[in-house]
């Protein structure tokens, strides 16, 4: 995960490679492939707005119906 922080900060995989002490960039790429934060951001970017978490707003009719039930 630290490799991803350095990559985000510098935007340069060569600096990450030097920081990790790798002689080959292909080795460094293994560490930078699976960033869960970036994966979640990518998934959230393609989810329609009406399906995103926290976007549901019940109508007054629904609220009234729920309050009327014992």
Secondary structure, 3 states (H helix, E strand, C coil): CHHHHHHHHHCCHHHHHHHHCCCCHHHHHHHHHCCHHHHHHHHHHHCCHHHCCCCCCCCHHHHHHHHHCC
